[in-house]
Amino acid sequence: MIMTASNQAYIFLATVYGGMLLGIVYDLYRAFRMIIKPGRWFVAILDLSFWVLAVFISFSMLFKINGGEIRFYTFIGLGMGWGLYSLIVGGMLVKLLVKVYEILVNIILWPFRTVSRGIKWLAKKFKKKKDENLEL
């Protein structure tokens, strides 16, 4: 198949975009790992799952944009996209996702914590009242 320079440029830019997409998926995975703090075996399973997903995304993209032809510049484009994403956005997405998770958990747990504090306060008052009655 003969490819024009514009086709090759399109494919290269699409692989750069695909590399950025892989960077986003990797940061989502990193945030997930920071939140759940898995054990060693579960990390191995998650790592394997991530790389299977990354291969699936990469080859699906290659099939869509150029019929599955693997060229050296496509790998350069994927690496370049991931690298650009890491340099520009990098860990900011991970920090943002972890912070959003913490905020959401605090919002969800706030009513339960408030009720728990109220119950503890009431229990302390009743115990204090009971102790005062026993002293008399």
Secondary structure, DSSP 4 states (H G I P E B T S, - for coil): ----HHHHHHHHHHHHHHHHHHHHHHHHHHHHHHHH---HHHHHHHHHHHHHHHHHHHHHHHHHHHTT---HHHHHHHHHHHHHHHHHTTTHHHHHHHHHHHHHHHHHHHHHHHHHHHHHHHHHHHHHHHHHHHH-
